[in-house]
Amino acid sequence: MAVEVVYRSSRDPERLFMDKAEADRYDKMLELAERLSEVLHKAVPSLSEEQGEELGIFMAKNRDVFAKAFKSQPDALEELEIETAGE
């Protein structure tokens, strides 16, 4: 019998990972998404909770692109347009 070590996300217990670093990155992404969702909801109270969560997760998953855009490289957002156009 083989033994496998798996890591569980502390913020999403259903999600399992084979690599601790990957689980940590996922948890950090979810933490950022949660904070973004809170800020977005305060800024735009008409956003539903679900919309705020979706936006927060989208921004957190693409934080590198948004970071470039916020650092005077707005063309970096084109990367997002290309990725989402096929979905």
DOSEGU-86637 format. One line per field, with one value per residue: x, y, z of N, C-alpha, C, O, CB in turn; residue number from 0. Coordinates in pm, 1 decimal. Glycine has a CB too. Layout:
BEGIN
n.u = [X  ...] $
n.v = [Y  ...] $
n.w = [Z  ...] $
ca.u = [X  ...] $
ca.v = [Y  ...] $
ca.w = [Z  ...] $
c.u = [X  ...] $
c.v = [Y  ...] $
c.w = [Z  ...] $
o.u = [X  ...] $
o.v = [Y  ...] $
o.w = [Z  ...] $
cb.u = [X  ...] $
cb.v = [Y  ...] $
cb.w = [Z  ...] $
num = [NUM  ...] $
end
This chain:
BEGIN
n.u = [84.0  56.3  150.1  22.5  91.4  -114.8  -230.0  -453.6  -657.0  -690.8  -885.2  -1059.0  -1173.3  -1250.3  -1077.3  -787.9  -431.8  -123.2  111.4  262.8  338.5  183.8  -72.5  -51.5  -19.9  -269.5  -439.7  -353.4  -429.3  -707.4  -748.2  -672.5  -866.7  -1097.1  -1058.7  -1048.6  -1307.0  -1456.2  -1372.9  -1455.9  -1730.4  -1788.4  -1718.5  -1894.1  -2190.3  -2416.2  -2340.1  -2391.4  -2342.5  -2241.5  -2146.2  -1945.9  -1773.2  -1699.4  -1570.4  -1362.7  -1219.9  -1146.8  -980.6  -783.8  -675.3  -556.1  -368.4  -103.1  -115.8  -290.0  -128.4  83.2  -62.2  -143.9  96.0  154.4  130.0  -100.2  -162.6  -113.6  -345.5  -461.0  -386.3  -568.9  -805.7  -763.0  -742.0  -999.0  -1165.4  -1186.9  -1330.8] $
n.v = [-116.7  218.1  537.2  857.3  1199.0  1464.6  1800.5  2021.4  2292.5  2565.0  2754.2  2655.1  2374.7  2155.8  2139.8  1979.3  1939.7  1831.1  1944.5  2145.8  2414.6  2494.9  2471.1  2668.6  2897.8  2900.1  2941.0  3198.8  3339.6  3313.2  3452.4  3712.2  3751.6  3754.5  3986.9  4177.2  4150.7  4248.4  4518.1  4600.0  4569.1  4762.8  4989.1  4976.8  4941.6  4830.1  4595.6  4248.7  3993.7  3761.8  3856.0  4027.8  3843.0  3688.7  3883.9  3952.5  3708.9  3678.9  3904.6  3848.0  3608.7  3706.3  3884.8  3961.4  4070.6  4286.4  4428.0  4508.9  4676.9  4875.3  4989.2  5187.4  5058.7  5015.2  4867.8  4607.7  4490.8  4389.0  4126.9  3997.1  4034.8  3875.3  3619.5  3587.3  3609.7  3368.5  3209.2] $
n.w = [0.0  -87.8  37.6  25.4  43.2  93.8  61.7  210.9  131.4  347.6  327.9  146.0  197.5  42.0  -163.3  -269.4  -267.7  -410.0  -355.2  -113.5  -142.3  -358.5  -247.6  -50.9  -214.8  -338.1  -117.2  -42.5  -269.8  -250.5  -13.4  -88.7  -285.9  -129.3  23.0  -182.0  -281.6  -64.3  -62.6  -318.3  -293.2  -100.3  -242.7  -457.6  -377.7  -497.1  -615.1  -625.4  -376.1  -490.5  -740.2  -649.6  -528.6  -753.2  -911.5  -734.1  -717.7  -988.3  -1021.9  -830.5  -927.8  -1153.3  -1069.7  -1128.5  -1384.7  -1340.2  -1162.0  -1329.4  -1498.5  -1319.7  -1272.8  -1459.9  -1707.1  -1889.4  -2115.1  -2053.4  -1971.4  -2196.1  -2215.5  -2053.7  -2194.7  -2419.1  -2304.2  -2184.3  -2400.3  -2535.1  -2365.2] $
ca.u = [0.0  132.5  101.2  34.5  72.3  -192.0  -248.4  -589.1  -667.7  -758.8  -998.5  -1146.9  -1139.5  -1279.5  -966.5  -667.1  -312.4  -12.7  227.6  231.2  354.2  66.8  -183.6  -29.9  -50.2  -414.8  -497.1  -322.5  -513.9  -843.0  -748.8  -673.6  -998.4  -1193.1  -1037.3  -1090.9  -1452.7  -1504.0  -1346.3  -1542.7  -1868.0  -1798.2  -1710.1  -2012.8  -2284.4  -2517.6  -2288.9  -2439.0  -2233.5  -2185.4  -2067.5  -1826.4  -1683.1  -1646.5  -1472.6  -1246.9  -1142.9  -1088.4  -869.5  -677.8  -610.3  -482.6  -308.2  19.6  -156.1  -339.4  -13.2  150.0  -149.0  -141.0  229.8  164.3  133.4  -239.0  -172.3  -104.1  -481.9  -495.3  -366.9  -694.2  -904.7  -733.1  -775.1  -1141.2  -1239.3  -1207.7  -1411.1] $
ca.v = [0.0  342.3  649.6  985.0  1317.1  1567.3  1922.4  2073.8  2437.4  2603.6  2839.1  2575.5  2238.5  2056.6  2142.6  1909.2  1964.9  1739.1  2026.4  2243.1  2550.1  2521.1  2492.2  2800.0  2999.4  2900.4  3006.8  3341.1  3393.8  3323.3  3560.4  3836.5  3760.4  3792.5  4128.8  4254.2  4145.0  4341.5  4655.0  4626.7  4583.5  4893.4  5092.1  4964.8  4866.8  4760.7  4463.9  4138.3  3922.9  3668.5  3933.6  4074.3  3728.6  3654.4  3987.1  3938.1  3590.9  3710.4  3997.6  3780.4  3512.9  3782.1  3997.5  4006.7  4156.1  4411.0  4499.8  4576.4  4785.4  4982.3  5049.3  5265.8  4973.5  4974.2  4769.5  4473.1  4438.0  4317.6  3984.3  3947.7  4032.8  3760.4  3499.0  3575.3  3607.1  3229.9  3138.2] $
ca.w = [0.0  -97.9  117.2  -44.0  125.2  24.7  137.4  198.2  142.5  471.5  291.4  59.7  242.9  -61.5  -259.8  -224.8  -347.5  -389.3  -324.0  -9.3  -196.0  -441.8  -154.5  10.3  -316.9  -356.1  0.0  -51.2  -376.4  -196.7  85.1  -165.8  -350.1  -25.6  55.8  -298.7  -284.1  38.5  -108.7  -432.5  -245.2  -34.4  -346.7  -542.4  -294.3  -577.2  -655.8  -542.8  -309.0  -588.8  -836.0  -579.5  -514.0  -886.2  -947.2  -645.7  -760.7  -1118.7  -1002.9  -756.2  -1018.0  -1254.9  -999.2  -1194.5  -1496.4  -1282.9  -1104.7  -1441.8  -1545.5  -1220.6  -1276.3  -1583.7  -1826.5  -1909.7  -2223.6  -1996.0  -1958.9  -2318.9  -2187.4  -1998.4  -2301.4  -2503.4  -2228.8  -2159.1  -2527.1  -2574.4  -2266.0] $
c.u = [89.5  67.7  125.8  11.9  -5.1  -211.2  -387.2  -583.5  -743.0  -881.8  -1099.3  -1117.4  -1167.4  -1160.8  -842.2  -552.2  -205.7  112.5  188.5  239.3  233.9  -56.7  -171.8  -62.5  -201.3  -482.9  -472.8  -407.7  -656.2  -853.9  -753.5  -810.2  -1104.2  -1181.1  -1081.2  -1242.8  -1512.6  -1489.0  -1439.1  -1687.1  -1888.6  -1799.2  -1835.5  -2115.8  -2390.9  -2469.6  -2347.9  -2318.0  -2163.3  -2098.6  -1937.5  -1724.8  -1620.0  -1540.9  -1346.3  -1158.9  -1074.4  -966.6  -753.2  -602.8  -521.5  -408.6  -181.4  -12.2  -206.3  -224.9  62.3  68.8  -146.1  -5.6  253.4  183.0  -8.0  -256.6  -163.2  -242.5  -528.3  -477.6  -496.4  -801.0  -886.3  -775.4  -926.0  -1222.5  -1272.3  -1297.4  -1558.7] $
c.v = [124.4  450.1  777.0  1097.1  1418.0  1684.9  1977.4  2225.3  2471.9  2689.5  2766.7  2428.3  2127.8  2039.7  2077.6  1936.6  1862.2  1812.7  2135.1  2386.1  2588.4  2548.5  2629.7  2912.8  3012.8  2971.0  3158.0  3409.0  3411.6  3434.6  3696.0  3856.9  3806.1  3940.7  4218.7  4261.6  4243.2  4486.2  4691.7  4648.7  4716.8  5006.6  5095.0  4880.4  4789.7  4624.0  4357.0  4070.8  3828.9  3741.6  3982.1  3962.5  3691.9  3754.8  3975.3  3821.6  3617.6  3800.8  3930.8  3681.1  3584.0  3900.2  4049.2  4102.1  4290.3  4493.0  4574.2  4696.7  4903.6  5051.6  5114.9  5180.7  4924.0  4872.2  4626.0  4409.2  4365.0  4166.9  3923.2  3937.3  3910.2  3631.6  3481.3  3567.8  3464.2  3152.2  3150.6] $
c.w = [0.0  -12.5  36.9  55.8  40.9  118.8  106.9  214.6  270.2  442.5  203.7  88.6  140.4  -156.8  -199.8  -321.4  -313.9  -341.7  -222.9  -61.7  -281.5  -354.6  -88.0  -87.9  -336.0  -238.9  -2.6  -157.4  -325.2  -91.9  15.7  -230.3  -250.3  8.1  -60.3  -306.5  -184.1  -6.9  -224.1  -388.5  -173.9  -138.0  -434.1  -467.2  -373.5  -629.0  -564.9  -478.2  -407.3  -690.7  -773.1  -563.3  -647.2  -930.3  -863.1  -687.4  -894.2  -1103.1  -929.7  -843.8  -1119.0  -1194.5  -1065.6  -1309.6  -1444.1  -1223.5  -1214.6  -1487.8  -1449.3  -1215.3  -1412.3  -1708.0  -1857.7  -2022.4  -2173.6  -1983.6  -2084.5  -2301.6  -2135.0  -2105.9  -2390.3  -2431.9  -2213.4  -2287.6  -2568.5  -2479.4  -2293.3] $
o.u = [184.9  -53.9  235.9  -76.0  35.7  -208.8  -431.5  -513.5  -848.0  -973.0  -1212.7  -1044.6  -1113.1  -1147.2  -796.9  -573.2  -199.4  207.5  91.8  155.0  187.8  -135.6  -272.0  -125.1  -253.7  -573.5  -561.8  -453.2  -719.5  -956.2  -829.1  -863.3  -1190.7  -1281.5  -1143.1  -1299.4  -1608.8  -1580.8  -1494.3  -1756.7  -1995.1  -1870.5  -1878.3  -2126.5  -2449.2  -2549.4  -2353.4  -2204.5  -2040.7  -1989.6  -1831.8  -1604.9  -1499.7  -1435.0  -1235.4  -1036.6  -957.5  -862.2  -637.1  -480.5  -422.2  -388.5  -154.1  56.8  -169.9  -225.2  101.1  123.3  -146.0  6.3  359.9  245.1  -33.3  -355.1  -201.3  -254.6  -624.1  -546.8  -529.6  -878.3  -984.3  -837.7  -975.9  -1337.5  -1375.8  -1336.5  -1640.1] $
o.v = [134.3  452.5  800.7  1089.6  1451.9  1669.5  1979.2  2277.7  2413.9  2696.4  2812.1  2363.9  2017.9  1936.5  2116.5  1954.3  1812.6  1750.9  2208.0  2469.3  2702.4  2638.1  2699.1  3011.9  3123.4  3051.8  3236.0  3521.8  3513.5  3502.5  3784.4  3968.0  3887.2  4010.9  4323.0  4367.2  4313.2  4566.9  4801.7  4736.0  4777.4  5105.8  5201.3  4760.1  4694.3  4545.9  4373.2  4090.0  3817.9  3695.0  3977.7  3983.5  3666.6  3716.8  3986.9  3834.4  3583.3  3776.6  3954.4  3670.5  3527.6  4002.5  4169.1  4202.2  4395.5  4615.6  4689.5  4804.2  5018.9  5160.6  5099.3  5225.1  4803.6  4798.5  4532.9  4286.7  4287.8  4088.3  3809.6  3841.5  3848.4  3544.5  3369.7  3524.0  3440.9  3039.7  3096.3] $
o.w = [77.1  6.3  -12.8  141.7  -70.2  240.9  -7.9  301.3  297.8  524.9  188.7  13.1  152.0  -222.6  -92.2  -441.4  -201.4  -293.8  -244.8  -28.2  -276.7  -384.4  -70.9  -50.1  -348.5  -259.3  31.4  -138.6  -352.9  -82.9  55.9  -229.2  -283.4  20.3  -39.2  -334.8  -215.6  8.3  -227.4  -440.4  -185.8  -123.1  -479.2  -491.3  -321.8  -680.7  -443.0  -522.1  -407.0  -724.2  -836.0  -581.7  -653.7  -980.3  -915.2  -691.9  -912.0  -1163.7  -963.2  -835.2  -1165.1  -1259.9  -1060.1  -1329.0  -1496.8  -1234.3  -1195.9  -1512.8  -1492.4  -1159.5  -1472.1  -1804.6  -1853.1  -2024.3  -2244.6  -1985.2  -2079.8  -2366.4  -2168.7  -2107.9  -2431.9  -2492.7  -2228.2  -2284.7  -2630.9  -2510.4  -2218.6] $
cb.u = [-96.1  142.6  171.9  -66.1  209.5  -329.1  -138.0  -685.4  -738.7  -662.3  -949.6  -1125.3  -1215.9  -1405.1  -935.2  -692.9  -259.4  16.9  286.3  325.5  483.7  40.6  -186.9  115.4  17.7  -468.1  -438.4  -174.2  -512.3  -885.4  -625.1  -562.9  -1038.2  -1172.1  -888.1  -1034.4  -1501.1  -1428.0  -1198.9  -1535.3  -1903.6  -1681.0  -1586.9  -1977.6  -2352.2  -2558.4  -2132.8  -2522.3  -2286.7  -2297.7  -2148.6  -1863.5  -1757.9  -1760.1  -1533.4  -1292.1  -1234.8  -1192.5  -916.2  -735.7  -715.1  -577.5  -277.6  100.2  -265.2  -445.0  82.2  171.0  -293.0  -175.9  339.4  278.1  230.8  -323.1  -63.4  -35.7  -578.2  -409.3  -252.2  -742.0  -895.7  -582.0  -709.3  -1188.1  -1158.4  -1076.4  -1381.1] $
cb.v = [-1.0  388.8  656.0  994.7  1376.0  1512.0  2026.6  2009.2  2498.0  2679.4  2963.0  2609.8  2208.2  2097.3  2287.8  1756.5  2107.8  1662.7  2089.7  2225.7  2560.9  2401.8  2380.4  2812.9  2963.5  2756.1  2946.6  3361.7  3301.3  3189.4  3551.4  3835.0  3624.5  3707.9  4154.7  4192.7  4002.9  4319.8  4670.2  4511.7  4468.1  4912.6  5068.9  4900.7  4961.2  4848.1  4459.9  4035.8  3843.6  3592.5  4052.9  4130.7  3608.2  3648.7  4126.2  3919.5  3466.8  3777.3  4120.9  3709.1  3428.3  3831.1  3958.1  3886.3  4087.2  4382.1  4401.5  4478.7  4735.2  4927.6  4942.4  5362.7  4852.9  5095.2  4794.2  4478.2  4550.9  4367.8  3963.3  4038.2  4160.7  3756.4  3503.4  3691.0  3676.3  3161.1  3189.2] $
cb.w = [121.7  -244.5  258.2  -161.9  175.5  -24.0  104.2  303.4  18.3  564.0  220.5  -94.0  368.2  -140.2  -303.0  -213.4  -323.8  -518.0  -453.3  109.0  -278.8  -536.4  -47.1  59.2  -451.6  -370.0  127.9  -81.6  -500.8  -135.4  176.2  -273.6  -410.9  100.5  89.7  -427.1  -254.2  169.9  -152.2  -532.7  -151.4  64.9  -433.9  -682.2  -200.1  -694.9  -650.9  -627.3  -186.9  -660.7  -887.9  -443.1  -456.5  -989.9  -930.4  -501.6  -772.1  -1209.6  -925.4  -634.9  -1091.1  -1363.1  -858.1  -1246.3  -1581.5  -1175.7  -1031.2  -1559.5  -1562.8  -1084.0  -1247.7  -1573.3  -1806.2  -1938.6  -2325.6  -1858.2  -1927.6  -2435.7  -2085.1  -1885.9  -2384.9  -2539.0  -2091.8  -2075.9  -2637.8  -2585.0  -2127.9] $
num = [0  1  2  3  4  5  6  7  8  9  10  11  12  13  14  15  16  17  18  19  20  21  22  23  24  25  26  27  28  29  30  31  32  33  34  35  36  37  38  39  40  41  42  43  44  45  46  47  48  49  50  51  52  53  54  55  56  57  58  59  60  61  62  63  64  65  66  67  68  69  70  71  72  73  74  75  76  77  78  79  80  81  82  83  84  85  86] $
end
